[in-house]
Amino acid sequence: MERAGEILGKVARRLGRPEAALAWLQSSWPTVVGRSLATHTRPVRCENARLELAVDIKAWLQQLEPMHDEICARINRSWGGTLIREVKFIAKPGPHKLSREADNEHTPFIRRRRP
């Protein structure tokens, strides 16, 4: 059975539009690069095989520069073809956390009733 990200990637490739590629990247970003990296980065633009990533902390910006080739490889492998050849990192501090309603990783606290 195929995962939803793989199906969306195939559909986005067929569309051939930059908006479709960016939408796919944004939706599958934690799966492509991992949860810890996705917490501090987010794709903001994808055009002409160039991806711009917003990074929330400058220390992460310095750590990610040497990972350029690895990030490109992960994206292209998940995409199933060559989508990205260059990654540009942009420092954009500020919270971009999801609300609890939109966060699928959030597990609400559940109280047990006493008998």
C-alpha positions as CSV (number, residue, x, y, z in Angstrom):
1,M,0.0,0.0,0.0
2,E,1.4,3.4,-0.9
3,R,1.7,6.2,1.6
4,A,-0.2,9.4,1.1
5,G,3.0,11.4,0.6
6,E,4.0,9.2,-2.3
7,I,0.7,9.5,-4.0
8,L,0.7,13.3,-3.6
9,G,4.2,13.4,-4.9
10,K,3.1,11.6,-8.1
11,V,0.2,13.9,-8.6
12,A,2.3,17.0,-8.0
13,R,4.9,15.8,-10.5
14,R,2.2,15.4,-13.1
15,L,0.9,18.9,-12.6
16,G,4.4,20.3,-13.3
17,R,3.7,23.6,-11.4
18,P,5.9,25.2,-8.8
19,E,3.0,25.7,-6.5
20,A,2.2,22.0,-6.5
21,A,5.8,21.1,-5.7
22,L,5.9,23.6,-2.8
23,A,2.6,22.3,-1.5
24,W,3.9,18.8,-1.5
25,L,7.1,19.8,0.2
26,Q,5.3,21.7,2.9
27,S,2.9,18.8,3.6
28,S,5.5,16.1,3.6
29,W,8.4,18.1,5.1
30,P,8.7,16.2,8.5
31,T,8.7,12.9,6.6
32,V,11.3,14.0,4.1
33,V,13.9,15.6,6.5
34,G,12.9,14.2,9.9
35,R,10.9,15.7,12.8
36,S,13.7,17.5,14.6
37,L,14.9,19.3,11.4
38,A,11.3,20.1,10.4
39,T,10.7,21.7,13.7
40,H,13.3,24.4,12.9
41,T,12.9,24.7,9.1
42,R,10.1,25.1,6.6
43,P,10.1,25.4,2.8
44,V,8.9,28.9,1.7
45,R,9.7,28.9,-2.1
46,C,10.4,26.3,-4.7
47,E,11.2,27.5,-8.2
48,N,13.6,26.5,-11.0
49,A,15.1,23.6,-9.0
50,R,15.9,26.0,-6.1
51,L,14.4,25.7,-2.7
52,E,14.4,28.4,-0.1
53,L,14.2,27.2,3.5
54,A,13.3,29.4,6.4
55,V,15.4,28.6,9.5
56,D,14.2,29.8,12.9
57,I,17.5,29.9,14.8
58,K,20.8,31.2,13.4
59,A,22.7,28.3,15.0
60,W,20.7,25.9,12.9
61,L,21.5,28.0,9.8
62,Q,25.2,27.4,10.4
63,Q,24.7,23.7,11.0
64,L,22.6,23.2,7.8
65,E,24.9,24.8,5.3
66,P,27.2,21.7,5.1
67,M,24.0,19.5,4.8
68,H,23.0,21.1,1.5
69,D,23.7,18.0,-0.7
70,E,22.1,15.6,1.8
71,I,18.9,17.7,2.0
72,C,18.7,17.8,-1.8
73,A,19.2,14.1,-2.0
74,R,16.4,13.4,0.5
75,I,14.0,15.7,-1.3
76,N,14.8,14.2,-4.7
77,R,14.5,10.6,-3.4
78,S,11.1,11.3,-1.8
79,W,9.9,13.2,-4.9
80,G,11.0,10.3,-7.2
81,G,13.1,12.6,-9.6
82,T,15.1,15.7,-9.6
83,L,13.1,18.5,-8.0
84,I,15.9,20.4,-6.2
85,R,19.4,21.2,-7.2
86,E,20.1,24.1,-4.8
87,V,19.0,25.0,-1.3
88,K,19.1,28.5,0.0
89,F,18.8,29.0,3.8
90,I,17.0,32.1,5.1
91,A,17.0,33.2,8.7
92,K,13.4,33.9,9.7
93,P,13.1,33.8,13.4
94,G,9.8,33.5,15.1
95,P,7.4,30.9,16.2
96,H,5.8,28.8,13.5
97,K,4.3,26.2,15.7
98,L,1.0,24.7,14.8
99,S,-2.0,25.1,17.0
100,R,-3.1,22.0,18.9
101,E,-6.0,21.6,16.6
102,A,-3.8,21.4,13.5
103,D,-1.0,19.4,15.1
104,N,-1.4,15.7,14.4
105,E,1.5,14.9,16.9
106,H,-0.4,16.4,19.9
107,T,-1.9,13.9,22.3
108,P,-4.3,15.5,24.6
109,F,-4.3,14.7,28.3
110,I,-7.0,12.2,29.2
111,R,-8.3,11.8,32.7
112,R,-9.6,8.6,34.0
113,R,-12.8,8.6,35.9
114,R,-12.7,7.1,39.3
115,P,-15.2,4.3,40.0
